[in-house]
Amino acid sequence: MIKKLKTGTPTIINPKNLLLGEGPIWLPDTNSLIWLDIKAKSLHSFSYDTKIYKNINLVKTTTWILPILNSNSFLVGTEDGVEEYNYNENIFELKLPIEENLPNNRLNDAKIDKKGNLWFGTMDNAEKDKSGSFYCLKPNFELTKIDDSYTVTNGPAITHDDKKLYHVSSLHKKVFCFDKNNSKLSNKRIFFELDQNDGYPDGLTTDDENFIWLAVWGGSKVLRISPDGEVDKIISFPTSQITSCVFGGPEMNILFVTSASVGKNSSEDKHAGNLFSIETNKKGIPSPKFG
């Protein structure tokens, strides 16, 4: 039975005006959240227990960071491809170059499924050409192109039963849904489409009822969307460029939400780039690990 959504009000938990806050990931082993500022080449962390914030300057543009099975290192997407990142030493090790023939492309967003496969997209850095693609990388580093003709890819998100995968074409304002069978996708269709007068779909996550939580860039909000594609709830934020969201906290019921200040006047939009949290009566699950 689906319970009616209940939430608190959004709370600012990091008031820094990050240029492009993205890729939040909850780490249950340390009860902490990590996320990136893609444009500023920095990695940020927040300890739920101590309330301490830390940030690390990175030598590479890094667009996502995800855990690796049986490792203290992370799998990251950089300007060069898929890399292993040693957090303690702040060292990158390139594992697989991506789209070396497309120097104007970059990696953008990624998730790992329960089988340990990595799903990620690429995009045109100038956000003009349909040169982006969507890939699956298996733990043995076998790479498969799943889809193409994207200008800006975002997401993805995977249902808790591992049977559906959602992926975003931001500039086309569409969220696609695929049927998922391990590392195979089929039956691509439009799941949700934002109105032309609204913002752009960005990062997304799922809850324990397989509802989608979608960040809306330029829309000052996160939408909760039912598996049937109907808007169930709109959560408003005091800044417009909402980029991504993830569940975390000791009970996995706190939605952490990132935002961006790029192109904004901080005196007019003082919360641009802040990190927010909002308590809910829904739960997510921690990210599976690559491998």
N, C-alpha and C positions, 0 to 999 in steps of 0.2 A: 504494500500500500504506500502510495506517495504522500508524504507529509507536506503540508503547506510550508513554504520557505519562510524562515524567520531570520532576520539579520540585525546586527547592531548598526551603528553609523560608522562610516569610514574614519579611521584614525591615522594621523600622520605619524609614522614610526621612524622615518629618516627624512629630515627636511632639506637635504642637499638637493640642489637643482642640477641633477644629472642631465647631460645632453641627450642621451638616448638610453635610458634605463630599459633593460631587456633580459629575457631568459632566466626568470627566477626559478630556483630549484630548492626544495626543502631537503635537508640532510638529517634524517632521524637519529643517526648515530651520535651526532653532536648537538641535536636540538637547535639547529641554526639554518638560516636562509642565506644563499649566495645568489648574486645576480651581477649583471655586467652593465657597464656604460660603453656601448659599442664605439661611439664617436670619440670618446675621451681615452680609449684603450685602458680601461681600469676594471678591476674586479672588486666587488663589495660583499661584505658579509655582516650578518646581524645575529647575535646570540640571543635566543629567546630567554635563556636562563639569566645571563648577566646583563642583558640589554646593551652590550658593548658592540660598537660598529668598528669595522676595520676596512681599509681599502688598500689595494695593491696596484701599482702601475704596471702595465703589461707592455711588452716590446712589440706585440702584434695586435692588429685589429682582430678581436675575438667576439664571435656572434652568439655562441651558445657554449654551455659547460654542463656535462652530464657525468654521472658516476660510472666507474668501471668495476666489474666483478673481481673480488679478491685483490683489490689494489687501493692504495691511498692516493693514487693519481686520478686525473679526470680526463675524459675524452672531450675535446673542444673543436669547434670550427673556427678556422682563422683565414686570413687573407691567402694562405698557401694551400689549405685543404683541411683534412681531418688530422688532428695531432693529439698526442698524449701530453698532458700538462701536469708537471710536478708542482703542487701548490706550495710545499715547504721551501723548495729551491727556486721557485718562479722560473722554471725552465720548460721550454717547448721541445717536443720531438716529433717531427713530421712522420706520419704513418702512411698517408695516402694523399697525393696531390689530386685536386679536383678541378676539372675544366681548365687545364693549362692552355687550351686553345682559345679560351674566352677571357682575355685579361681584364675586360670591363665588368665581368661578373664577380659576385662574392657569395659566400654561404650566408644564410640568414637565420633559419630557425630549425629546431630538431627535437625529437623525442625518441625514447627507447621503449620497445614493447616487452611483453612478459617473456618472450623467447630470447631476449637479449639482442634483437636486431635494432639498428639505428635507422631512423627515417628522417631525412633532411631535405631542404630545398635550397636552390640557388636563385639569384636575382640579378637584374641589371643594376649596377651601382648608381647609375644615373636615373633609374626608374622610368625609362623610356621604351626600351626594346623588349620584345617577348623572348628573351634569350635564357630565361630561367627554367630549371627543370626540377623534378622531384625524384629522389633516389631512396633505395634501401641498401644499407650496408650490413652484411651478415658478420657475425663474430670472427669468421675466418678471413674477413676483409674482401669478400666477394661483393662487388658493387653492381647494382642493377638499376638502370634508369626506368622509372615507373611511369612518368608523365612529363610533358614539356609545354612550351609556349606560355610560360608565366612571365610577367614583368616583375612583380613582387610576390614571392611566396611567403606564407606565414603558417603558424601552427607547427606541426600537426597536433592532433589529439586522438587518443585511442580509448575506446570504451573498455570498461573493467572486465568484460567477458572476452576481450580481444577479438571481437567479431566485426567491429566497424572502425574505420579510420576517417577522421575529418581533416581536410586540408584547405588552406585559404589562398585565394587569388585576390590580394588586397585592392589593387587598382580597379579590378572588375567588380569589386564589392560582393564577391561570392564566396560562400563556404561550400565546398564539395564534400560528399560522403562517398566512401568506397566500402564495399563488402571486403572483409579481410580474412584470409586463410593463411596463417603463419606469415611468410614473406611474400605472399601473392595478394594482389588487389584486383577487384573486378567491379563491374556495375557502377561506374562513376556517374553521379548525378548531382544536381544542385540541391543542397540541403537547406540553405538559407541565403537570402540576398538582402542587403541593406538598401533602403530607399536612396535614390539619387541625391536627395537633399540632406541626407545624413552623412555621417563620417565614413571611415573605412574599417573593415574588419581586420584585426591584428592578431595577437596571440590568443590562445584559448586553452581551456582545460576541461576535464570532466569530473563529475561528482559521483557519489555512490549509487545514484539513481540513473546514471548515464545521461544526465542533462549536461548540456554544453554551457560553459561560462566563457563569453566572448568579449575581449577588450575591444573598444571602438575608438580608434585614432580619430581625433577631431570631433568626437561625440560626447566627451566628458562622462563616459559611462562604461559599465560592464553589463551585458545582457545575459540572463539565464534563459536558455532555450531548450524546450522539451525535445525528446527524441523524434517527435513528429514535426519539428521545425517551427513551433509556435513560441513566441516570446512569453515567458512565464513571469519574469521579474526584470526591472530596470533599476540598477544601482548607480546613483549619480556621484560624481567626484568633483572637487573644486579646482580642476584643471582639465584642459581639453584633450591632450594627447596621451590617452591611456594606451599602453603598449602590450601588456601581457598580465597573466595572473596564474597563481598556483596555490593549491591547498597545502597547509602546513600546521605547525603547532603540535603540542603533545597529544592532542586528541584528533589531529588532522581536520579540524573544523574551521580553521582560520584561513580566509582567502587573502593572500598577499598580492598586491597590485602595483605594477611598475608604471612609470610615466616618463615623458620626455620634455625637455625645454628647448630643443633645437628649433631655431627660427622664432623663438618667443622672447618677448621683453619681460624680464623677471620682475620688474616693478609693476607691470600690468597683470602678470600671471605668476604670482609669487610661489605657487605650489607646483609649478611645472617641473617635472623631473623628480618629484618626491616619491618615496615609497610609502604605500598605504597598507593598512590591514583592516579587515572587517570580519567580525565573528558571525558564524552562521550555525544553523542546526543541520547542515549537510557536511559530508566528509569526502575527502579525496584519499588517494593512496600515494605514498612516496614513489618517486621515479624508479622503475626497474633499472638494473645495471647492465652495461654493455658487456656481452660475453656469454 
